[in-house]
Amino acid sequence: MKQLLLLCLSLFLQVKSLAQQPQVTGRVFDDKTGLGLPGVTVLQQGTSNGISSEFDGRFTLSLEAGTDSVMLQVSSIGYQSQELRVAAGSNIVVRLLESPGLYYCDLCVLPKLATGLSSGLLYTPVGGSIQVFGEGLFGKPVSATVNYRTNLSRNHALTTTLSLPPLFPRKRLHFRENLVFQRLRIAATDLDFSSYLATADVGFYRIGGVRLPDLLVGVGYGRYRSTGLHETRLNSRAGYCMGVRGEFLPDSFGLTGYALATRWPGYWQLRGQLMYSFNIHYKIGVEFQVLRSYKEVSVILNRFFY
């Protein structure tokens, strides 16, 4: 009888100590889709105390008795890890952003360089491009792109783009700025055009479980010169643009693109692109542009280096 009482007392003390053990509970979501993420590692920094999230993203991490607060590291392959300090007993919600790089054996691999071949089907059949990724080279989220096409005679098309670091990179609302310069000189259509655009990609990632494309907005300055039989006319004015950019099908299709309409005083400029990733190193796609009497469709092949 005495042994039975001692056994009951020890069980009671163990249950009581477990009940008093502090915990942190929560749930991890994909910030774009809003779905719970399974298999996410939630680790107490500086220790080996950690746990993986369940099939719906929920987790419960037990802490040592007397712990007031802890620094947690939340990480998963293909996502940007987060570090946050939480109080013991908290119930938290963590939203992870997709990483822009590729992952091999838990190692994030970011592209450093992309080169491409492009061909305009009507006016500029010979061309190429080069893109440099600052994040892959020196850890800064910037990139620069130069694209040039020609017919090796009097037709030339040049576009340069500088993508700047995003504002609010870890927020649901994201905002990324781009500076674009374009120069078109097409003798066959009597076109001599140049423009400077400052654009911004503004997005909310999702509404509920629906993934949304980014909204493109911007302002710029354009100069259009046409040469007639008896005179040369020069039109230099400010303009504005609107469009969309994003993934128009689920990620597994690898299909991305954009459409942009720019209003210059007296005329419109329309541009668009659709790209397909058929390998981690390659993208192929088409691009179109319309500016007054100038209409061009181009095919593109890009090669990425990591």
ChimeraX commands (.cxc) that place a marker at each C-alpha (Angstrom):
marker #1 position 0.00,0.00,0.00 radius 0.5
marker #1 position 2.85,2.35,0.87 radius 0.5
marker #1 position 4.56,1.62,-2.46 radius 0.5
marker #1 position 1.32,2.33,-4.34 radius 0.5
marker #1 position 0.99,5.71,-2.61 radius 0.5
marker #1 position 4.59,6.61,-3.48 radius 0.5
marker #1 position 4.00,5.63,-7.11 radius 0.5
marker #1 position 0.87,7.78,-7.34 radius 0.5
marker #1 position 2.70,10.70,-5.72 radius 0.5
marker #1 position 5.61,10.48,-8.17 radius 0.5
marker #1 position 3.23,10.33,-11.14 radius 0.5
marker #1 position 1.36,13.36,-9.82 radius 0.5
marker #1 position 4.58,15.34,-9.45 radius 0.5
marker #1 position 5.70,14.41,-12.98 radius 0.5
marker #1 position 2.37,15.45,-14.50 radius 0.5
marker #1 position 2.48,18.69,-12.54 radius 0.5
marker #1 position 6.01,19.48,-13.74 radius 0.5
marker #1 position 5.00,18.78,-17.34 radius 0.5
marker #1 position 1.99,21.03,-16.98 radius 0.5
marker #1 position 4.23,23.85,-15.72 radius 0.5
marker #1 position 6.78,23.44,-18.54 radius 0.5
marker #1 position 6.62,26.54,-20.76 radius 0.5
marker #1 position 5.83,26.17,-24.45 radius 0.5
marker #1 position 5.62,28.19,-27.64 radius 0.5
marker #1 position 2.86,27.21,-30.04 radius 0.5
marker #1 position 2.06,28.54,-33.47 radius 0.5
marker #1 position 1.50,27.94,-37.14 radius 0.5
marker #1 position 3.66,28.54,-40.22 radius 0.5
marker #1 position 2.12,29.68,-43.52 radius 0.5
marker #1 position 3.32,30.20,-47.08 radius 0.5
marker #1 position 2.95,33.97,-47.40 radius 0.5
marker #1 position 1.87,33.80,-51.04 radius 0.5
marker #1 position -0.63,30.94,-50.98 radius 0.5
marker #1 position -1.83,31.24,-47.38 radius 0.5
marker #1 position -1.50,27.47,-46.90 radius 0.5
marker #1 position 0.06,25.87,-43.83 radius 0.5
marker #1 position 3.61,24.59,-44.39 radius 0.5
marker #1 position 4.54,21.09,-43.18 radius 0.5
marker #1 position 8.07,20.09,-42.20 radius 0.5
marker #1 position 9.26,23.59,-41.27 radius 0.5
marker #1 position 12.09,23.58,-38.72 radius 0.5
marker #1 position 11.45,25.68,-35.61 radius 0.5
marker #1 position 14.70,25.86,-33.63 radius 0.5
marker #1 position 15.58,27.57,-30.37 radius 0.5
marker #1 position 18.80,29.41,-31.22 radius 0.5
marker #1 position 21.92,28.37,-29.38 radius 0.5
marker #1 position 20.47,24.96,-28.48 radius 0.5
marker #1 position 19.52,21.68,-30.09 radius 0.5
marker #1 position 15.91,22.15,-29.00 radius 0.5
marker #1 position 13.72,22.15,-32.08 radius 0.5
marker #1 position 10.71,20.66,-33.77 radius 0.5
marker #1 position 9.14,20.31,-37.24 radius 0.5
marker #1 position 5.73,21.68,-38.09 radius 0.5
marker #1 position 2.85,19.28,-38.72 radius 0.5
marker #1 position 0.98,18.72,-42.01 radius 0.5
marker #1 position -1.01,21.94,-41.56 radius 0.5
marker #1 position 1.91,24.06,-40.33 radius 0.5
marker #1 position 1.13,23.84,-36.60 radius 0.5
marker #1 position 3.87,23.28,-34.03 radius 0.5
marker #1 position 4.41,23.13,-30.26 radius 0.5
marker #1 position 7.93,23.72,-28.93 radius 0.5
marker #1 position 8.62,22.85,-25.29 radius 0.5
marker #1 position 11.05,25.03,-23.34 radius 0.5
marker #1 position 13.06,24.62,-20.18 radius 0.5
marker #1 position 11.35,25.52,-16.92 radius 0.5
marker #1 position 11.86,29.15,-15.96 radius 0.5
marker #1 position 12.35,30.37,-19.53 radius 0.5
marker #1 position 10.82,33.81,-20.08 radius 0.5
marker #1 position 11.57,34.34,-23.78 radius 0.5
marker #1 position 13.52,32.67,-26.58 radius 0.5
marker #1 position 14.96,33.51,-29.97 radius 0.5
marker #1 position 13.49,31.20,-32.62 radius 0.5
marker #1 position 14.81,30.43,-36.08 radius 0.5
marker #1 position 12.12,29.29,-38.53 radius 0.5
marker #1 position 13.44,27.78,-41.76 radius 0.5
marker #1 position 12.41,25.54,-44.63 radius 0.5
marker #1 position 13.96,24.57,-47.96 radius 0.5
marker #1 position 12.91,27.03,-50.65 radius 0.5
marker #1 position 11.96,29.79,-48.20 radius 0.5
marker #1 position 13.72,32.70,-46.54 radius 0.5
marker #1 position 14.42,31.85,-42.90 radius 0.5
marker #1 position 13.15,34.14,-40.14 radius 0.5
marker #1 position 14.46,34.91,-36.68 radius 0.5
marker #1 position 12.11,36.24,-34.02 radius 0.5
marker #1 position 12.07,36.64,-30.25 radius 0.5
marker #1 position 8.92,35.40,-28.54 radius 0.5
marker #1 position 7.74,35.13,-24.95 radius 0.5
marker #1 position 7.18,31.74,-23.36 radius 0.5
marker #1 position 3.54,30.73,-23.61 radius 0.5
marker #1 position 3.03,32.68,-26.84 radius 0.5
marker #1 position 0.90,31.52,-29.77 radius 0.5
marker #1 position 2.50,32.95,-32.91 radius 0.5
marker #1 position 1.86,33.07,-36.65 radius 0.5
marker #1 position 4.84,32.98,-39.04 radius 0.5
marker #1 position 4.60,33.71,-42.77 radius 0.5
marker #1 position 7.56,32.57,-44.86 radius 0.5
marker #1 position 8.52,34.18,-48.17 radius 0.5
marker #1 position 9.80,32.11,-51.06 radius 0.5
marker #1 position 13.53,32.39,-51.67 radius 0.5
marker #1 position 14.55,33.72,-55.11 radius 0.5
marker #1 position 17.30,31.12,-55.39 radius 0.5
marker #1 position 17.51,27.38,-56.05 radius 0.5
marker #1 position 18.23,24.83,-53.31 radius 0.5
marker #1 position 20.52,21.83,-53.42 radius 0.5
marker #1 position 21.10,19.85,-50.23 radius 0.5
marker #1 position 19.75,22.74,-48.12 radius 0.5
marker #1 position 22.17,25.15,-49.83 radius 0.5
marker #1 position 20.61,28.20,-51.48 radius 0.5
marker #1 position 21.98,28.77,-54.98 radius 0.5
marker #1 position 21.36,32.17,-56.57 radius 0.5
marker #1 position 21.97,33.02,-60.23 radius 0.5
marker #1 position 24.97,35.24,-60.90 radius 0.5
marker #1 position 24.65,35.85,-64.62 radius 0.5
marker #1 position 22.24,35.27,-67.49 radius 0.5
marker #1 position 23.02,35.57,-71.18 radius 0.5
marker #1 position 20.53,35.37,-73.99 radius 0.5
marker #1 position 19.90,35.29,-77.71 radius 0.5
marker #1 position 16.98,37.22,-79.18 radius 0.5
marker #1 position 15.67,37.75,-82.68 radius 0.5
marker #1 position 13.09,40.21,-83.93 radius 0.5
marker #1 position 11.03,38.59,-86.66 radius 0.5
marker #1 position 10.46,41.79,-88.66 radius 0.5
marker #1 position 13.16,44.43,-88.18 radius 0.5
marker #1 position 15.97,43.29,-85.83 radius 0.5
marker #1 position 16.85,39.62,-86.45 radius 0.5
marker #1 position 20.21,39.56,-84.65 radius 0.5
marker #1 position 20.49,40.29,-80.94 radius 0.5
marker #1 position 21.44,39.26,-77.45 radius 0.5
marker #1 position 21.21,40.18,-73.80 radius 0.5
marker #1 position 23.17,39.98,-70.58 radius 0.5
marker #1 position 21.85,40.21,-67.02 radius 0.5
marker #1 position 23.94,40.50,-63.85 radius 0.5
marker #1 position 22.42,39.51,-60.47 radius 0.5
marker #1 position 23.86,41.37,-57.51 radius 0.5
marker #1 position 22.38,39.01,-54.92 radius 0.5
marker #1 position 24.24,36.04,-56.36 radius 0.5
marker #1 position 27.52,37.96,-56.78 radius 0.5
marker #1 position 27.81,40.17,-53.70 radius 0.5
marker #1 position 24.65,39.66,-51.65 radius 0.5
marker #1 position 22.76,42.78,-52.75 radius 0.5
marker #1 position 19.24,42.39,-54.25 radius 0.5
marker #1 position 19.89,44.42,-57.41 radius 0.5
marker #1 position 20.20,43.41,-61.05 radius 0.5
marker #1 position 21.14,45.07,-64.33 radius 0.5
marker #1 position 20.08,43.99,-67.83 radius 0.5
marker #1 position 21.17,45.10,-71.31 radius 0.5
marker #1 position 19.31,43.90,-74.42 radius 0.5
marker #1 position 20.33,44.87,-77.96 radius 0.5
marker #1 position 19.02,43.82,-81.37 radius 0.5
marker #1 position 19.86,44.97,-84.89 radius 0.5
marker #1 position 19.67,44.05,-88.57 radius 0.5
marker #1 position 23.37,44.93,-88.93 radius 0.5
marker #1 position 22.36,48.02,-90.87 radius 0.5
marker #1 position 19.98,50.88,-89.99 radius 0.5
marker #1 position 17.67,49.19,-87.48 radius 0.5
marker #1 position 18.61,49.20,-83.80 radius 0.5
marker #1 position 16.72,48.39,-80.56 radius 0.5
marker #1 position 18.38,48.89,-77.16 radius 0.5
marker #1 position 16.82,48.40,-73.71 radius 0.5
marker #1 position 18.61,48.67,-70.36 radius 0.5
marker #1 position 17.00,47.93,-66.99 radius 0.5
marker #1 position 18.23,48.48,-63.44 radius 0.5
marker #1 position 16.21,46.72,-60.72 radius 0.5
marker #1 position 16.68,48.26,-57.27 radius 0.5
marker #1 position 16.36,46.60,-53.83 radius 0.5
marker #1 position 12.73,46.01,-52.80 radius 0.5
marker #1 position 11.02,48.03,-50.10 radius 0.5
marker #1 position 9.32,46.05,-47.29 radius 0.5
marker #1 position 10.98,42.76,-48.36 radius 0.5
marker #1 position 9.46,40.73,-45.52 radius 0.5
marker #1 position 5.97,42.23,-45.64 radius 0.5
marker #1 position 2.92,41.00,-47.47 radius 0.5
marker #1 position 2.85,44.26,-49.42 radius 0.5
marker #1 position 6.01,44.42,-51.54 radius 0.5
marker #1 position 7.33,47.26,-53.64 radius 0.5
marker #1 position 10.24,47.04,-56.10 radius 0.5
marker #1 position 11.56,49.86,-58.29 radius 0.5
marker #1 position 13.00,49.63,-61.81 radius 0.5
marker #1 position 14.74,52.18,-64.03 radius 0.5
marker #1 position 14.37,51.53,-67.76 radius 0.5
marker #1 position 16.00,53.23,-70.75 radius 0.5
marker #1 position 14.94,52.40,-74.30 radius 0.5
marker #1 position 16.27,53.49,-77.69 radius 0.5
marker #1 position 14.60,52.51,-80.96 radius 0.5
marker #1 position 15.81,53.46,-84.40 radius 0.5
marker #1 position 13.97,51.66,-87.19 radius 0.5
marker #1 position 14.56,53.11,-90.65 radius 0.5
marker #1 position 11.84,51.05,-92.33 radius 0.5
marker #1 position 9.08,52.66,-90.21 radius 0.5
marker #1 position 10.69,56.09,-89.95 radius 0.5
marker #1 position 11.02,55.65,-86.16 radius 0.5
marker #1 position 13.55,57.38,-83.92 radius 0.5
marker #1 position 12.43,57.00,-80.30 radius 0.5
marker #1 position 14.01,57.11,-76.83 radius 0.5
marker #1 position 12.47,56.99,-73.37 radius 0.5
marker #1 position 13.29,56.95,-69.66 radius 0.5
marker #1 position 10.88,55.14,-67.33 radius 0.5
marker #1 position 10.78,54.74,-63.55 radius 0.5
marker #1 position 8.45,51.86,-62.72 radius 0.5
marker #1 position 7.42,50.03,-59.57 radius 0.5
marker #1 position 6.13,46.49,-59.03 radius 0.5
marker #1 position 3.48,46.67,-56.30 radius 0.5
marker #1 position 1.93,43.46,-55.01 radius 0.5
marker #1 position 0.03,41.86,-52.15 radius 0.5
marker #1 position 1.05,38.25,-53.03 radius 0.5
marker #1 position -2.45,36.89,-52.48 radius 0.5
marker #1 position -6.03,37.50,-51.40 radius 0.5
marker #1 position -7.08,34.47,-49.40 radius 0.5
marker #1 position -5.67,31.50,-51.28 radius 0.5
marker #1 position -5.60,33.25,-54.66 radius 0.5
marker #1 position -2.18,34.30,-55.94 radius 0.5
marker #1 position -2.15,37.69,-57.61 radius 0.5
marker #1 position 0.11,39.25,-60.25 radius 0.5
marker #1 position 2.01,42.42,-59.37 radius 0.5
marker #1 position 0.68,45.77,-60.50 radius 0.5
marker #1 position 3.12,47.77,-62.64 radius 0.5
marker #1 position 2.92,51.56,-62.42 radius 0.5
marker #1 position 5.35,54.25,-63.50 radius 0.5
marker #1 position 6.13,57.59,-65.05 radius 0.5
marker #1 position 8.65,58.62,-67.68 radius 0.5
marker #1 position 9.86,60.92,-70.40 radius 0.5
marker #1 position 9.80,60.04,-74.08 radius 0.5
marker #1 position 11.14,61.62,-77.26 radius 0.5
marker #1 position 9.72,60.71,-80.65 radius 0.5
marker #1 position 11.27,61.98,-83.86 radius 0.5
marker #1 position 9.88,61.37,-87.33 radius 0.5
marker #1 position 11.40,62.52,-90.61 radius 0.5
marker #1 position 9.00,63.32,-93.42 radius 0.5
marker #1 position 9.66,64.39,-96.97 radius 0.5
marker #1 position 10.06,68.06,-96.12 radius 0.5
marker #1 position 10.58,68.36,-92.35 radius 0.5
marker #1 position 11.65,66.67,-89.15 radius 0.5
marker #1 position 9.16,66.64,-86.27 radius 0.5
marker #1 position 10.26,66.22,-82.65 radius 0.5
marker #1 position 7.82,65.31,-79.86 radius 0.5
marker #1 position 9.24,65.25,-76.32 radius 0.5
marker #1 position 6.72,64.76,-73.51 radius 0.5
marker #1 position 6.16,63.09,-70.14 radius 0.5
marker #1 position 4.04,59.96,-69.92 radius 0.5
marker #1 position 2.76,57.29,-67.55 radius 0.5
marker #1 position 2.39,53.51,-67.67 radius 0.5
marker #1 position 0.37,50.70,-66.10 radius 0.5
marker #1 position 0.49,46.93,-66.42 radius 0.5
marker #1 position 0.81,43.57,-64.67 radius 0.5
marker #1 position 3.67,41.14,-64.01 radius 0.5
marker #1 position 3.62,37.70,-62.45 radius 0.5
marker #1 position 3.09,33.98,-62.72 radius 0.5
marker #1 position -0.15,33.42,-64.58 radius 0.5
marker #1 position -0.30,29.66,-63.96 radius 0.5
marker #1 position 0.73,27.52,-60.93 radius 0.5
marker #1 position 4.45,27.36,-60.14 radius 0.5
marker #1 position 4.80,23.88,-61.65 radius 0.5
marker #1 position 4.20,25.31,-65.15 radius 0.5
marker #1 position 7.13,27.76,-64.89 radius 0.5
marker #1 position 5.28,30.38,-66.95 radius 0.5
marker #1 position 5.90,34.06,-66.16 radius 0.5
marker #1 position 5.34,37.30,-68.02 radius 0.5
marker #1 position 4.30,40.91,-68.06 radius 0.5
marker #1 position 2.18,43.34,-70.07 radius 0.5
marker #1 position 2.78,47.11,-69.99 radius 0.5
marker #1 position 0.92,49.99,-71.64 radius 0.5
marker #1 position 2.59,53.42,-71.70 radius 0.5
marker #1 position 0.65,56.53,-72.60 radius 0.5
marker #1 position 2.72,59.20,-74.33 radius 0.5
marker #1 position 0.92,62.38,-75.45 radius 0.5
marker #1 position -0.73,61.52,-78.74 radius 0.5
marker #1 position 0.12,57.81,-78.90 radius 0.5
marker #1 position 0.41,54.53,-76.96 radius 0.5
marker #1 position 3.34,52.16,-76.53 radius 0.5
marker #1 position 2.49,48.51,-75.77 radius 0.5
marker #1 position 4.99,45.93,-74.55 radius 0.5
marker #1 position 4.71,42.39,-73.27 radius 0.5
marker #1 position 6.65,39.21,-72.62 radius 0.5
marker #1 position 5.89,35.55,-71.85 radius 0.5
marker #1 position 8.68,33.24,-70.64 radius 0.5
marker #1 position 8.76,29.51,-69.93 radius 0.5
marker #1 position 11.35,27.81,-67.66 radius 0.5
marker #1 position 11.99,24.34,-69.08 radius 0.5
marker #1 position 15.17,23.74,-67.09 radius 0.5
marker #1 position 16.83,25.39,-64.09 radius 0.5
marker #1 position 19.35,26.86,-66.55 radius 0.5
marker #1 position 17.12,27.88,-69.46 radius 0.5
marker #1 position 14.16,30.09,-70.29 radius 0.5
marker #1 position 12.50,30.51,-73.66 radius 0.5
marker #1 position 9.82,32.99,-74.61 radius 0.5
marker #1 position 8.34,35.62,-76.87 radius 0.5
marker #1 position 8.18,39.41,-76.62 radius 0.5
marker #1 position 6.08,41.96,-78.49 radius 0.5
marker #1 position 6.14,45.73,-78.86 radius 0.5
marker #1 position 3.84,48.20,-80.63 radius 0.5
marker #1 position 4.67,51.89,-81.09 radius 0.5
marker #1 position 2.72,53.76,-83.76 radius 0.5
marker #1 position 3.54,52.08,-87.08 radius 0.5
marker #1 position 6.32,49.97,-85.49 radius 0.5
marker #1 position 5.26,46.43,-84.58 radius 0.5
marker #1 position 7.78,43.77,-83.60 radius 0.5
marker #1 position 7.64,40.21,-82.26 radius 0.5
marker #1 position 10.83,38.64,-80.89 radius 0.5
marker #1 position 11.81,35.16,-79.73 radius 0.5
marker #1 position 14.15,34.84,-76.73 radius 0.5
marker #1 position 16.39,32.13,-75.26 radius 0.5
marker #1 position 18.15,32.81,-71.93 radius 0.5
marker #1 position 20.85,30.78,-70.17 radius 0.5
marker #1 position 21.42,31.19,-66.40 radius 0.5
marker #1 position 24.73,30.64,-64.60 radius 0.5
marker #1 position 24.91,29.85,-60.86 radius 0.5
marker link #1:1,2 radius 0.2
marker link #1:2,3 radius 0.2
marker link #1:3,4 radius 0.2
marker link #1:4,5 radius 0.2
marker link #1:5,6 radius 0.2
marker link #1:6,7 radius 0.2
marker link #1:7,8 radius 0.2
marker link #1:8,9 radius 0.2
marker link #1:9,10 radius 0.2
marker link #1:10,11 radius 0.2
marker link #1:11,12 radius 0.2
marker link #1:12,13 radius 0.2
marker link #1:13,14 radius 0.2
marker link #1:14,15 radius 0.2
marker link #1:15,16 radius 0.2
marker link #1:16,17 radius 0.2
marker link #1:17,18 radius 0.2
marker link #1:18,19 radius 0.2
marker link #1:19,20 radius 0.2
marker link #1:20,21 radius 0.2
marker link #1:21,22 radius 0.2
marker link #1:22,23 radius 0.2
marker link #1:23,24 radius 0.2
marker link #1:24,25 radius 0.2
marker link #1:25,26 radius 0.2
marker link #1:26,27 radius 0.2
marker link #1:27,28 radius 0.2
marker link #1:28,29 radius 0.2
marker link #1:29,30 radius 0.2
marker link #1:30,31 radius 0.2
marker link #1:31,32 radius 0.2
marker link #1:32,33 radius 0.2
marker link #1:33,34 radius 0.2
marker link #1:34,35 radius 0.2
marker link #1:35,36 radius 0.2
marker link #1:36,37 radius 0.2
marker link #1:37,38 radius 0.2
marker link #1:38,39 radius 0.2
marker link #1:39,40 radius 0.2
marker link #1:40,41 radius 0.2
marker link #1:41,42 radius 0.2
marker link #1:42,43 radius 0.2
marker link #1:43,44 radius 0.2
marker link #1:44,45 radius 0.2
marker link #1:45,46 radius 0.2
marker link #1:46,47 radius 0.2
marker link #1:47,48 radius 0.2
marker link #1:48,49 radius 0.2
marker link #1:49,50 radius 0.2
marker link #1:50,51 radius 0.2
marker link #1:51,52 radius 0.2
marker link #1:52,53 radius 0.2
marker link #1:53,54 radius 0.2
marker link #1:54,55 radius 0.2
marker link #1:55,56 radius 0.2
marker link #1:56,57 radius 0.2
marker link #1:57,58 radius 0.2
marker link #1:58,59 radius 0.2
marker link #1:59,60 radius 0.2
marker link #1:60,61 radius 0.2
marker link #1:61,62 radius 0.2
marker link #1:62,63 radius 0.2
marker link #1:63,64 radius 0.2
marker link #1:64,65 radius 0.2
marker link #1:65,66 radius 0.2
marker link #1:66,67 radius 0.2
marker link #1:67,68 radius 0.2
marker link #1:68,69 radius 0.2
marker link #1:69,70 radius 0.2
marker link #1:70,71 radius 0.2
marker link #1:71,72 radius 0.2
marker link #1:72,73 radius 0.2
marker link #1:73,74 radius 0.2
marker link #1:74,75 radius 0.2
marker link #1:75,76 radius 0.2
marker link #1:76,77 radius 0.2
marker link #1:77,78 radius 0.2
marker link #1:78,79 radius 0.2
marker link #1:79,80 radius 0.2
marker link #1:80,81 radius 0.2
marker link #1:81,82 radius 0.2
marker link #1:82,83 radius 0.2
marker link #1:83,84 radius 0.2
marker link #1:84,85 radius 0.2
marker link #1:85,86 radius 0.2
marker link #1:86,87 radius 0.2
marker link #1:87,88 radius 0.2
marker link #1:88,89 radius 0.2
marker link #1:89,90 radius 0.2
marker link #1:90,91 radius 0.2
marker link #1:91,92 radius 0.2
marker link #1:92,93 radius 0.2
marker link #1:93,94 radius 0.2
marker link #1:94,95 radius 0.2
marker link #1:95,96 radius 0.2
marker link #1:96,97 radius 0.2
marker link #1:97,98 radius 0.2
marker link #1:98,99 radius 0.2
marker link #1:99,100 radius 0.2
marker link #1:100,101 radius 0.2
marker link #1:101,102 radius 0.2
marker link #1:102,103 radius 0.2
marker link #1:103,104 radius 0.2
marker link #1:104,105 radius 0.2
marker link #1:105,106 radius 0.2
marker link #1:106,107 radius 0.2
marker link #1:107,108 radius 0.2
marker link #1:108,109 radius 0.2
marker link #1:109,110 radius 0.2
marker link #1:110,111 radius 0.2
marker link #1:111,112 radius 0.2
marker link #1:112,113 radius 0.2
marker link #1:113,114 radius 0.2
marker link #1:114,115 radius 0.2
marker link #1:115,116 radius 0.2
marker link #1:116,117 radius 0.2
marker link #1:117,118 radius 0.2
marker link #1:118,119 radius 0.2
marker link #1:119,120 radius 0.2
marker link #1:120,121 radius 0.2
marker link #1:121,122 radius 0.2
marker link #1:122,123 radius 0.2
marker link #1:123,124 radius 0.2
marker link #1:124,125 radius 0.2
marker link #1:125,126 radius 0.2
marker link #1:126,127 radius 0.2
marker link #1:127,128 radius 0.2
marker link #1:128,129 radius 0.2
marker link #1:129,130 radius 0.2
marker link #1:130,131 radius 0.2
marker link #1:131,132 radius 0.2
marker link #1:132,133 radius 0.2
marker link #1:133,134 radius 0.2
marker link #1:134,135 radius 0.2
marker link #1:135,136 radius 0.2
marker link #1:136,137 radius 0.2
marker link #1:137,138 radius 0.2
marker link #1:138,139 radius 0.2
marker link #1:139,140 radius 0.2
marker link #1:140,141 radius 0.2
marker link #1:141,142 radius 0.2
marker link #1:142,143 radius 0.2
marker link #1:143,144 radius 0.2
marker link #1:144,145 radius 0.2
marker link #1:145,146 radius 0.2
marker link #1:146,147 radius 0.2
marker link #1:147,148 radius 0.2
marker link #1:148,149 radius 0.2
marker link #1:149,150 radius 0.2
marker link #1:150,151 radius 0.2
marker link #1:151,152 radius 0.2
marker link #1:152,153 radius 0.2
marker link #1:153,154 radius 0.2
marker link #1:154,155 radius 0.2
marker link #1:155,156 radius 0.2
marker link #1:156,157 radius 0.2
marker link #1:157,158 radius 0.2
marker link #1:158,159 radius 0.2
marker link #1:159,160 radius 0.2
marker link #1:160,161 radius 0.2
marker link #1:161,162 radius 0.2
marker link #1:162,163 radius 0.2
marker link #1:163,164 radius 0.2
marker link #1:164,165 radius 0.2
marker link #1:165,166 radius 0.2
marker link #1:166,167 radius 0.2
marker link #1:167,168 radius 0.2
marker link #1:168,169 radius 0.2
marker link #1:169,170 radius 0.2
marker link #1:170,171 radius 0.2
marker link #1:171,172 radius 0.2
marker link #1:172,173 radius 0.2
marker link #1:173,174 radius 0.2
marker link #1:174,175 radius 0.2
marker link #1:175,176 radius 0.2
marker link #1:176,177 radius 0.2
marker link #1:177,178 radius 0.2
marker link #1:178,179 radius 0.2
marker link #1:179,180 radius 0.2
marker link #1:180,181 radius 0.2
marker link #1:181,182 radius 0.2
marker link #1:182,183 radius 0.2
marker link #1:183,184 radius 0.2
marker link #1:184,185 radius 0.2
marker link #1:185,186 radius 0.2
marker link #1:186,187 radius 0.2
marker link #1:187,188 radius 0.2
marker link #1:188,189 radius 0.2
marker link #1:189,190 radius 0.2
marker link #1:190,191 radius 0.2
marker link #1:191,192 radius 0.2
marker link #1:192,193 radius 0.2
marker link #1:193,194 radius 0.2
marker link #1:194,195 radius 0.2
marker link #1:195,196 radius 0.2
marker link #1:196,197 radius 0.2
marker link #1:197,198 radius 0.2
marker link #1:198,199 radius 0.2
marker link #1:199,200 radius 0.2
marker link #1:200,201 radius 0.2
marker link #1:201,202 radius 0.2
marker link #1:202,203 radius 0.2
marker link #1:203,204 radius 0.2
marker link #1:204,205 radius 0.2
marker link #1:205,206 radius 0.2
marker link #1:206,207 radius 0.2
marker link #1:207,208 radius 0.2
marker link #1:208,209 radius 0.2
marker link #1:209,210 radius 0.2
marker link #1:210,211 radius 0.2
marker link #1:211,212 radius 0.2
marker link #1:212,213 radius 0.2
marker link #1:213,214 radius 0.2
marker link #1:214,215 radius 0.2
marker link #1:215,216 radius 0.2
marker link #1:216,217 radius 0.2
marker link #1:217,218 radius 0.2
marker link #1:218,219 radius 0.2
marker link #1:219,220 radius 0.2
marker link #1:220,221 radius 0.2
marker link #1:221,222 radius 0.2
marker link #1:222,223 radius 0.2
marker link #1:223,224 radius 0.2
marker link #1:224,225 radius 0.2
marker link #1:225,226 radius 0.2
marker link #1:226,227 radius 0.2
marker link #1:227,228 radius 0.2
marker link #1:228,229 radius 0.2
marker link #1:229,230 radius 0.2
marker link #1:230,231 radius 0.2
marker link #1:231,232 radius 0.2
marker link #1:232,233 radius 0.2
marker link #1:233,234 radius 0.2
marker link #1:234,235 radius 0.2
marker link #1:235,236 radius 0.2
marker link #1:236,237 radius 0.2
marker link #1:237,238 radius 0.2
marker link #1:238,239 radius 0.2
marker link #1:239,240 radius 0.2
marker link #1:240,241 radius 0.2
marker link #1:241,242 radius 0.2
marker link #1:242,243 radius 0.2
marker link #1:243,244 radius 0.2
marker link #1:244,245 radius 0.2
marker link #1:245,246 radius 0.2
marker link #1:246,247 radius 0.2
marker link #1:247,248 radius 0.2
marker link #1:248,249 radius 0.2
marker link #1:249,250 radius 0.2
marker link #1:250,251 radius 0.2
marker link #1:251,252 radius 0.2
marker link #1:252,253 radius 0.2
marker link #1:253,254 radius 0.2
marker link #1:254,255 radius 0.2
marker link #1:255,256 radius 0.2
marker link #1:256,257 radius 0.2
marker link #1:257,258 radius 0.2
marker link #1:258,259 radius 0.2
marker link #1:259,260 radius 0.2
marker link #1:260,261 radius 0.2
marker link #1:261,262 radius 0.2
marker link #1:262,263 radius 0.2
marker link #1:263,264 radius 0.2
marker link #1:264,265 radius 0.2
marker link #1:265,266 radius 0.2
marker link #1:266,267 radius 0.2
marker link #1:267,268 radius 0.2
marker link #1:268,269 radius 0.2
marker link #1:269,270 radius 0.2
marker link #1:270,271 radius 0.2
marker link #1:271,272 radius 0.2
marker link #1:272,273 radius 0.2
marker link #1:273,274 radius 0.2
marker link #1:274,275 radius 0.2
marker link #1:275,276 radius 0.2
marker link #1:276,277 radius 0.2
marker link #1:277,278 radius 0.2
marker link #1:278,279 radius 0.2
marker link #1:279,280 radius 0.2
marker link #1:280,281 radius 0.2
marker link #1:281,282 radius 0.2
marker link #1:282,283 radius 0.2
marker link #1:283,284 radius 0.2
marker link #1:284,285 radius 0.2
marker link #1:285,286 radius 0.2
marker link #1:286,287 radius 0.2
marker link #1:287,288 radius 0.2
marker link #1:288,289 radius 0.2
marker link #1:289,290 radius 0.2
marker link #1:290,291 radius 0.2
marker link #1:291,292 radius 0.2
marker link #1:292,293 radius 0.2
marker link #1:293,294 radius 0.2
marker link #1:294,295 radius 0.2
marker link #1:295,296 radius 0.2
marker link #1:296,297 radius 0.2
marker link #1:297,298 radius 0.2
marker link #1:298,299 radius 0.2
marker link #1:299,300 radius 0.2
marker link #1:300,301 radius 0.2
marker link #1:301,302 radius 0.2
marker link #1:302,303 radius 0.2
marker link #1:303,304 radius 0.2
marker link #1:304,305 radius 0.2
marker link #1:305,306 radius 0.2
view
